[in-house]
Structure formats: structure tokens, C-alpha cells
Amino acid sequence: MAPGDNGAVMTRNGIQRMLSCFFLSALLVLWPMMLSSAATLDDLKQLEITCYVPAYLTQGLRLQNVEVTYDEIQENEDHNHPLPLYSIQYGNGWNATFTIESAREGIGDRNIMADEENAEETEIKSPFGPMDLIYRPKGKDGRKAEIIANWVSDPNMNEEKAKGPDSHPVLGRFHGFSATGITLAEFTKIIQSLHPIGNDNAPMSRSTPATNAQITEKHSSGTAPAPLKIHPKVFNMIVCWVSDSESPVATEINLNAVEKNGNQFNEEGLNQDGDWLVYSVPDTGGFMRYRVLEAKGNHYKIEYQENGDGTLTTACTIEFEIEKRHIRQNGSPMTIHALQVLSYTQK
């Protein structure tokens, strides 16, 4: 479906058509952006384009990253007029994310799934009108590995495109929304809460406190530790046994697998004790625990401690980032979130 086609509904043949746009979409990633900078939500309010943020976030999602980039200026455009784009990422520090992207021209369908046989399409209502989605795995229930909405155009884009098919938008933008690790119902609720940033009349959902965006923006700037939900046994895999001497043992861990492997990473025994997330080890009386010391975007520094039910408690600091990785599982491509160790210090 071409962006801006009002009321168009994707058919199942749309999945096949998406592949033809793959290389065009890939080029879009390589094109831009003569300048790029880390930003805050307040910076978006200063842009002349319309930027959208959600008033509702499903439990656990927090602001992780805001970025402002600048699109390429064509020969027949005003080279003294910068053309900003923006992107925002929310996450829970584990596997759930909600991402907002923007584009000005040269776009194709975003709805490209690596595993077509397990992908399914639907349409939801949004502030932009009908919005087409594709997601996997199939089925309306349960958290999804990936949800991608096709591009939607804002009112400025619609107005500028109405001037003629060859017009180049200046203020108008296409907006794309995607998510991982949340349900369709949660994604729909987030989409339907979208509003232009700086709009004081935007409704706030009771499920998310009005101060949530302000709190998470402080976290992302490094002034306060951001919430992090990683099973303490993950850090136990990084640290060597007391009888050994060389750490870190593991330096990259698949967090998607950690979430799904509930037998090994059992959430029973997990408790929040002040700043510490504590896991009480069954049968031994020992514990594993950590607290966040620093957090900025996807970059974290934590203090980790463990005790085997004795007088000795070992401690270390671990610095790491959570990044996307593209791997193959049983011959099929998939995207995972990986914890990558950057530094380790024994206390």
C-alpha cells in the first residue's frame, strides 16, 4: 500500500508485495542524514515539524532514546532550510519495545516480515485514520515477537501532497510505529493515545501516570537510574565461581531466550527490596541481587552481589548495553535483544 492512500486496506497479497519494496526501504536507512544528535522530548517541541508521542505506555515501558536527524536536501529545495526527522524508542530494559520513526520521501512498505508463513495482517483505528499492521506470530492473543504498522501521513503531509504529486514536503512527515514483546491490544492502546508533543490537551491514560514521560526523560539523561528487569541469574552467568579466577565468563546473553526459559529463570523468588532486585535461591537460602547505578538509553551500569547462604557475599560492577542482534534459528532469520558486557570490575 502506498503511503497516503486514504482508506486503502492491505490484502494478503500485500505480504508478497512488501518484498519488492525491501531494497527501497533499505536505501532509506542509508540515505539521510547529514547530522544526527541525541535529544530529549523537550528538543522535539522546538522542531517545526509535528512529532508524536504516546499518552499511554503499557506497564514497564520507559523512554530509552530520542534522536533528531536531518534529511537530504534535494537540488531544487532550499539548502538553508534544514529538514528534521525524529525517532523515539521506549523499552522495558528486556524484550518489550515501542518505536516511532519518521520519514519525508522515498519510502516503501514497512511491513516486511522475515518469517512470512507465521505473519498475519490486521487493521486498527488510529488518530491518523485506519492503520494497517502486520505481526508475528499469528493469532490475536499473546505477546508478539514483532508488530509493524505501515507508514501514516500527518496533516501537514496531506496538505503539501495535495498541491501536486511532484511537490516536496517541507513540514509534512510520514510516521512509522513498531513494537516487540507486547500484545496487539497493548499496541492498539498506545497507538490510539498518540498526540503531537507539546499538546497540553492530550488525554493521559490512568494506566500510566502523567509524570511517566517526565520521569523517564530524566532516566534517559542519566540523572536517575532507569527501571531494569533482568533476572539476576543472567549476571550469575557472567561471574565466575568463587573457586575460579577469570571473569567475565559470558559476555553476550540472549535476553529473549532468558524471558522464554522460565524453568531456568524462574520468577518465583524475585522481589524488589529498595533499589535491589533480589532472587532468593531455592533450597540453599542464598541470594543473587543487583541494583542500577547508572542508566542512559540502552547503556547500564549495575552492582551485582551474590551469597550462597554463608558469611561471604561477593560483589562486582558490570557495565553493559542491550542491543538488537539478527541471527538465524533453525535456519530462519530472527531478531533478538542481547546483553553485551562492556566492562567488569570485581569488588
Secondary structure, DSSP 8 states (H G I E B T S, - for coil): --TT-TT----THHHHHHHHTHHHHHHHHHS--S-EEE--HHHHHTSSS--EEES---TT-EEEEEEEEE----TTS-TTS--EEEEEEEE-SSS-EEEEEEE-SS-------S-GGG-EEEEEEETTEEEEEEEESSSSSS-BSEEEE--EE-HHHHHHHTT-TT---SS--EEEEEEESB-HHHHHHHHHTEEETT-TT----TTS-TTHHHHHHHHHTTSS-------HHHHHHHS--TT-----S-SEEEHHHHHH-TTTT--TTEEEETTEEEEE-TTT--EEEEEEEEEETTEEEEEEEEE-SSS-EEEEEEEEEEEEEEEEETTEEEEEEEEEEEEEEE-
